[in-house]
Amino acid sequence: MDEKKFQAILPLLIYQVVDEIVCAEKISEKEAVESLYGSQLYQMLEEEKTKLWHLSPKALYDLLQQEKTTGKIIFPEEA
């Protein structure tokens, strides 16, 4: 995927992951954004070459929870 397309998709995906966080954790959108933006997962998601952008928002939320719980991210085989 070229950089221009990736930059168009990323904000939409981030919005969907933030929505997953808000719904699952019953926190404000601001808190959800801060949680995601402060994560190692977000840093990796920003890089097109990681291919994390093709995972579903739910799968990305699960990885975020894994990072919060264990301090590590173990990527699914399809990533």
CNS distance restraints for C-alpha pairs under 8 A (distance, minus, plus):
assign (resid   1 and name CA) (resid   5 and name CA) 6.54 0.50 0.50
assign (resid   1 and name CA) (resid   6 and name CA) 6.49 0.50 0.50
assign (resid   1 and name CA) (resid  48 and name CA) 7.90 0.50 0.50
assign (resid   2 and name CA) (resid   6 and name CA) 6.33 0.50 0.50
assign (resid   3 and name CA) (resid   7 and name CA) 6.07 0.50 0.50
assign (resid   3 and name CA) (resid  48 and name CA) 7.64 0.50 0.50
assign (resid   4 and name CA) (resid   8 and name CA) 6.40 0.50 0.50
assign (resid   5 and name CA) (resid   9 and name CA) 6.29 0.50 0.50
assign (resid   6 and name CA) (resid  10 and name CA) 6.04 0.50 0.50
assign (resid   6 and name CA) (resid  48 and name CA) 6.70 0.50 0.50
assign (resid   7 and name CA) (resid  11 and name CA) 7.30 0.50 0.50
assign (resid   8 and name CA) (resid  12 and name CA) 7.55 0.50 0.50
assign (resid   9 and name CA) (resid  13 and name CA) 6.35 0.50 0.50
assign (resid  10 and name CA) (resid  14 and name CA) 6.10 0.50 0.50
assign (resid  10 and name CA) (resid  46 and name CA) 7.49 0.50 0.50
assign (resid  10 and name CA) (resid  53 and name CA) 7.08 0.50 0.50
assign (resid  11 and name CA) (resid  15 and name CA) 6.14 0.50 0.50
assign (resid  12 and name CA) (resid  16 and name CA) 6.41 0.50 0.50
assign (resid  13 and name CA) (resid  17 and name CA) 6.26 0.50 0.50
assign (resid  13 and name CA) (resid  53 and name CA) 7.26 0.50 0.50
assign (resid  13 and name CA) (resid  57 and name CA) 6.75 0.50 0.50
assign (resid  14 and name CA) (resid  18 and name CA) 6.10 0.50 0.50
assign (resid  15 and name CA) (resid  19 and name CA) 6.23 0.50 0.50
assign (resid  16 and name CA) (resid  20 and name CA) 6.34 0.50 0.50
assign (resid  16 and name CA) (resid  57 and name CA) 5.80 0.50 0.50
assign (resid  17 and name CA) (resid  21 and name CA) 6.32 0.50 0.50
assign (resid  17 and name CA) (resid  57 and name CA) 4.81 0.50 0.50
assign (resid  17 and name CA) (resid  58 and name CA) 7.02 0.50 0.50
assign (resid  17 and name CA) (resid  60 and name CA) 6.82 0.50 0.50
assign (resid  17 and name CA) (resid  61 and name CA) 6.15 0.50 0.50
assign (resid  18 and name CA) (resid  22 and name CA) 6.19 0.50 0.50
assign (resid  18 and name CA) (resid  29 and name CA) 6.90 0.50 0.50
assign (resid  18 and name CA) (resid  32 and name CA) 5.62 0.50 0.50
assign (resid  18 and name CA) (resid  33 and name CA) 6.01 0.50 0.50
assign (resid  18 and name CA) (resid  36 and name CA) 7.21 0.50 0.50
assign (resid  19 and name CA) (resid  23 and name CA) 6.13 0.50 0.50
assign (resid  19 and name CA) (resid  29 and name CA) 7.51 0.50 0.50
assign (resid  19 and name CA) (resid  32 and name CA) 7.97 0.50 0.50
assign (resid  20 and name CA) (resid  24 and name CA) 5.98 0.50 0.50
assign (resid  20 and name CA) (resid  57 and name CA) 6.90 0.50 0.50
assign (resid  20 and name CA) (resid  58 and name CA) 6.59 0.50 0.50
assign (resid  20 and name CA) (resid  61 and name CA) 6.60 0.50 0.50
assign (resid  21 and name CA) (resid  25 and name CA) 5.70 0.50 0.50
assign (resid  21 and name CA) (resid  26 and name CA) 7.64 0.50 0.50
assign (resid  21 and name CA) (resid  27 and name CA) 7.59 0.50 0.50
assign (resid  21 and name CA) (resid  32 and name CA) 5.81 0.50 0.50
assign (resid  21 and name CA) (resid  61 and name CA) 6.75 0.50 0.50
assign (resid  22 and name CA) (resid  26 and name CA) 5.23 0.50 0.50
assign (resid  22 and name CA) (resid  27 and name CA) 5.17 0.50 0.50
assign (resid  22 and name CA) (resid  28 and name CA) 6.15 0.50 0.50
assign (resid  22 and name CA) (resid  29 and name CA) 6.03 0.50 0.50
assign (resid  22 and name CA) (resid  32 and name CA) 6.01 0.50 0.50
assign (resid  23 and name CA) (resid  27 and name CA) 7.57 0.50 0.50
assign (resid  27 and name CA) (resid  31 and name CA) 6.31 0.50 0.50
assign (resid  27 and name CA) (resid  32 and name CA) 6.63 0.50 0.50
assign (resid  28 and name CA) (resid  32 and name CA) 6.24 0.50 0.50
assign (resid  29 and name CA) (resid  33 and name CA) 6.10 0.50 0.50
assign (resid  30 and name CA) (resid  34 and name CA) 6.22 0.50 0.50
assign (resid  31 and name CA) (resid  35 and name CA) 6.07 0.50 0.50
assign (resid  32 and name CA) (resid  36 and name CA) 6.19 0.50 0.50
assign (resid  33 and name CA) (resid  37 and name CA) 5.92 0.50 0.50
assign (resid  34 and name CA) (resid  38 and name CA) 5.91 0.50 0.50
assign (resid  35 and name CA) (resid  39 and name CA) 6.54 0.50 0.50
assign (resid  36 and name CA) (resid  41 and name CA) 7.57 0.50 0.50
assign (resid  36 and name CA) (resid  42 and name CA) 6.09 0.50 0.50
assign (resid  36 and name CA) (resid  64 and name CA) 7.57 0.50 0.50
assign (resid  37 and name CA) (resid  42 and name CA) 5.72 0.50 0.50
assign (resid  37 and name CA) (resid  43 and name CA) 7.73 0.50 0.50
assign (resid  38 and name CA) (resid  42 and name CA) 7.22 0.50 0.50
assign (resid  39 and name CA) (resid  43 and name CA) 6.79 0.50 0.50
assign (resid  39 and name CA) (resid  64 and name CA) 7.48 0.50 0.50
assign (resid  39 and name CA) (resid  67 and name CA) 7.93 0.50 0.50
assign (resid  40 and name CA) (resid  44 and name CA) 6.39 0.50 0.50
assign (resid  40 and name CA) (resid  67 and name CA) 7.77 0.50 0.50
assign (resid  41 and name CA) (resid  45 and name CA) 6.01 0.50 0.50
assign (resid  41 and name CA) (resid  63 and name CA) 7.42 0.50 0.50
assign (resid  41 and name CA) (resid  64 and name CA) 6.34 0.50 0.50
assign (resid  41 and name CA) (resid  67 and name CA) 7.65 0.50 0.50
assign (resid  41 and name CA) (resid  73 and name CA) 7.57 0.50 0.50
assign (resid  42 and name CA) (resid  46 and name CA) 6.19 0.50 0.50
assign (resid  43 and name CA) (resid  47 and name CA) 7.13 0.50 0.50
assign (resid  44 and name CA) (resid  50 and name CA) 6.50 0.50 0.50
assign (resid  44 and name CA) (resid  52 and name CA) 7.49 0.50 0.50
assign (resid  45 and name CA) (resid  50 and name CA) 6.91 0.50 0.50
assign (resid  45 and name CA) (resid  51 and name CA) 7.67 0.50 0.50
assign (resid  45 and name CA) (resid  52 and name CA) 5.61 0.50 0.50
assign (resid  45 and name CA) (resid  53 and name CA) 6.32 0.50 0.50
assign (resid  47 and name CA) (resid  51 and name CA) 7.73 0.50 0.50
assign (resid  48 and name CA) (resid  52 and name CA) 7.51 0.50 0.50
assign (resid  48 and name CA) (resid  53 and name CA) 7.22 0.50 0.50
assign (resid  50 and name CA) (resid  79 and name CA) 7.68 0.50 0.50
assign (resid  51 and name CA) (resid  79 and name CA) 6.29 0.50 0.50
assign (resid  52 and name CA) (resid  60 and name CA) 7.90 0.50 0.50
assign (resid  52 and name CA) (resid  79 and name CA) 5.99 0.50 0.50
assign (resid  54 and name CA) (resid  79 and name CA) 7.72 0.50 0.50
assign (resid  55 and name CA) (resid  59 and name CA) 6.06 0.50 0.50
assign (resid  55 and name CA) (resid  60 and name CA) 6.45 0.50 0.50
assign (resid  55 and name CA) (resid  79 and name CA) 7.12 0.50 0.50
assign (resid  56 and name CA) (resid  60 and name CA) 6.27 0.50 0.50
assign (resid  57 and name CA) (resid  61 and name CA) 6.08 0.50 0.50
assign (resid  58 and name CA) (resid  62 and name CA) 6.18 0.50 0.50
assign (resid  59 and name CA) (resid  63 and name CA) 6.32 0.50 0.50
assign (resid  60 and name CA) (resid  64 and name CA) 6.22 0.50 0.50
assign (resid  61 and name CA) (resid  65 and name CA) 6.24 0.50 0.50
assign (resid  62 and name CA) (resid  66 and name CA) 6.18 0.50 0.50
assign (resid  63 and name CA) (resid  67 and name CA) 6.19 0.50 0.50
assign (resid  63 and name CA) (resid  73 and name CA) 6.18 0.50 0.50
assign (resid  63 and name CA) (resid  74 and name CA) 7.45 0.50 0.50
assign (resid  63 and name CA) (resid  75 and name CA) 7.52 0.50 0.50
assign (resid  64 and name CA) (resid  68 and name CA) 6.25 0.50 0.50
assign (resid  64 and name CA) (resid  73 and name CA) 7.69 0.50 0.50
assign (resid  65 and name CA) (resid  69 and name CA) 6.06 0.50 0.50
assign (resid  66 and name CA) (resid  70 and name CA) 5.83 0.50 0.50
assign (resid  66 and name CA) (resid  71 and name CA) 7.21 0.50 0.50
assign (resid  66 and name CA) (resid  72 and name CA) 6.73 0.50 0.50
assign (resid  66 and name CA) (resid  73 and name CA) 6.19 0.50 0.50
assign (resid  66 and name CA) (resid  74 and name CA) 7.90 0.50 0.50
assign (resid  67 and name CA) (resid  71 and name CA) 4.56 0.50 0.50
assign (resid  67 and name CA) (resid  72 and name CA) 4.78 0.50 0.50
assign (resid  67 and name CA) (resid  73 and name CA) 5.24 0.50 0.50
assign (resid  68 and name CA) (resid  72 and name CA) 7.83 0.50 0.50
assign (resid  75 and name CA) (resid  79 and name CA) 6.14 0.50 0.50
